[in-house]
Amino acid sequence: MSVTSLESYSSYVREVDGECSFLSSSNSLLFSGSRSGGVACWDISTGIEMWRVGFEGPCSDAECNDEMLFFTESDSIHAISKTSGEVIWSVKLEGSSDYVKVADGFVWVTTSVYNFEIQDYSEGAVWQIDFEGSILNKWETIGRAWSLSEQGGKLVLGLSRPKSGFAIVSESGLEYPDFEDLAPVTIGNGGGFVPVVLGHSDGTVSEIVDHQVKSVSRVGSSVRAIDYFDGWVAGLDSGNIVSSEYFGSWSVNLDGIVDVIGFGPSLDTGRGVWASSWRGSESAIFLINPRGGGVELEMSHHSRIVSGFSEGEMICFGDDGGCIFVVEGDVLRRRFSRPVEEIEEDEGSLELRRKIRALRGG
């Protein structure tokens, strides 16, 4: 199998100032934030930049409603206009602002405090904020939240020690459902009309349905990345990608550190599994058939992929150099069908573009 660059299959490449920390989209707009505090917006269909603003950083997570982009940055949560980038309001919280979710007519934010003496997170909290920026409630959590998902009008928090497992949050407060001993949560995904899936440090995946544990699957080593589409697929510390029973319980070793995983466009009309693996000096990006785990396409990238976002026939990747790669299904399939010689010729012009970006510091 020939290996070409991620850029050769991307519709376009854009840049944000600093390591890309979040990607999100809403109403044909693509948003990105960085650890350096840069936040930018582009029109997805054309790639034209709509606006760009700067904060102190680091930015962490983002979510949208109809009018505003909400994102966490340092110890704050900000609301800015999706169309203009104008700052509507900013609220300073206690500790580091981590995850944000828009649900049930409110903005929900998790925060944490890192204790350097014990080299672990000693405090955590979840905040309820209205769309005008007023803090309505704050509940302290037993352990730091490593995921935040909406399910049935409530929030599901995946927690680390000492209360490993998960908690449920609503306007009425915070509760810890009865469950068998679960290891600390490392990552989570899903929610809405699908199960919330939580990856754990002991190499298990738990599915949360109706705010209760539906199933727990043993998959191997600690879970680093996870996504859900009819069934789940998880990336492990060992470098393995594993699937749920729904997809046949397959396993593929990517020979590296799995950083990002997500369902996105495929080489046909279905969904494919995209996974990025860091190999010390470059990233390898794989497109995997969820039915059987066969690798259909492998791409390379000179920097580490650190964030990802998918929606419909589009998947985006952000790297530690601040570059954002937008892959669209129709473009992917059209370029895959071209002769290898044409793709290799394009690599020369892509390399020139990379050097130009490097010269201007992007």
Buried (B, 14 or more C-beta within 10 A) or exposed (E): EEEBBBBBBBBBBBBBBBBBBBBBBBEEBBBBBBBBBBBBBBEBEEEEEBBBBEBEBBBBBBBBBEEBBBBBBBBBBBBBBBBEBEEBBEBEBEBBBBBBBBBBEBBBBBBBEEEEEEEEBBBBBBBBBEBEBEBEBBBEBBBBBBBBBBBBEBBBBBBBBEBBBBBBBBEEEBEBEEBEEBBBBBBBBBBEEBBBBBBBBBBBBBBBBEBEBEEBBEBBBBBBBBBBBEBBBBBBBBBBBBBBEEBEEBEBEBEBBBBBBBBBBBBEEEBBBBBBBBBEEBBBBBBBBBEEBEBBBBBBBBBBBBBBBBBEBBBBBBBBBBBBBBBBBEBBBEBBEEEEEEBEEBEEEBEEEBEEBEEEEB
